Amino acid sequence: MTHDDTEAQAIKLAQRLWKLRIFSDDEGKMNRSVDDIGGSVLIVSQFTLYADARRGNRPSYVDAARPEVAEPLIERTVDELRTLGAKVETGKFRADMNVELVNDGPVTIILDVDA
């Protein structure tokens, strides 16, 4: 989350995540959503994705939302996903974590949503 993200964007993000067609169908085409495959969602807030390392040797994180802004938006995204029927697991906000998962990929998608 960044400084000017809103609750409306958190809701829209959840809706997009739930319906985004990122899993292969029987023909190998990315044509199925988490909803379609009966999958689950792992939400882990990671402010370091906003790292800006264009200058110097130490990344800047000034574009990342402060925790008091980001945490309620992450919680709202999780709540909306659960409302949509998703099984959602979460990380612990502002904690160092060791996360294990089986990744159906490799695929990385940056998903921006407008309000």
N, C-alpha and C positions, 0 to 999 in steps of 0.2 A: 504494500500500500504506500502511496505517496501522500504528500501534504494535503492535496485538494480532493482526494477521493471521498465519496459520499456513501451513505447507506444505500441509496438507490443503485449505485455502481456495485456495491457488495452483493445486493440481491441479483442484479443482472449477471454478475460474474458467476454466481452459483447456478443460475439457469443455463448459462452458456456451457459451464463445465459439465453439467449433467447431460446435455444433449449434443455436445461436440462429438462429431464422428471421427474418432481417432483409432478405432480398433478394426482389424481386418474382418471382412466378411468371408464367405466360403471361397470367393475368387481371389482373395488376397488384397482386395481394395479396401482402403480405409473408409469404411462406410457404416460403422456401428458405434454407438455411444456407450457410455458406462451404463446408462439405463437399459439399452438393448441387450447387453451381455450379462446383466445382473451383477455388475461389478461393485466395488466399493471405492471410496475416495479417501485419500490421505491428505490432510491439510496441515502443512507445517509452515508457519510464518518464517520468512527468511529475508530479513532486511538487506543482507549482503548482496542480493540480486540487483540492488540499486547502486552498487559500487561504481564510482567514476574514477578510473585510473588513467585518465588522459594526461594528467600532469603529475610529475613527481613519482616517487616510489611507494607512497602510502595512499591507498584508496580513500576517497571521500564518500561518505554516506549521507550527505546533506539532502539528497532527494528522497530518502526514505522517510516515511511518516514516523513521528515520535510514538513511542509505545502507547501513550494515553489516547492517541488517535487511531493507531493501527489495530490494537487489540479488540476494541468493540466492533470494528469492521470485519475482522477475521471471524469473530464470534457470530456476527450477523450472516456471513457467508455460510458458515457451518450450519446455522439454524435453518437457513433457506434450503440448503441441500437436503437436510433431514426432512423438511416439509415436503420436498419433492419425492421423497422415498429412498434417498440414498442412505446406505450404511456408511458412516463417516468416522474415521479415526483421526485424532489430532495429536500434534506435538504439544509440548509445554511451552507456552509463550515466554520468551526471554531466557531460555535455558539452553545449555549445551546438551546435545542429544546424539546418541548413536542410533541411526535409523537403518533398519534392514528391510528390504522389499525385493520382490521379483518384478523387474521392469519389463513390460511388453513393448520393446522398442529396439533400437534407440530412437526416440522421437523427443524433441524439445520444441515447444510452441510457446511463444510469448503472446499472451492473450490480454489485449487492452479492451476495455469496455467504456463506452460513453454513457452518461446518465440518461 
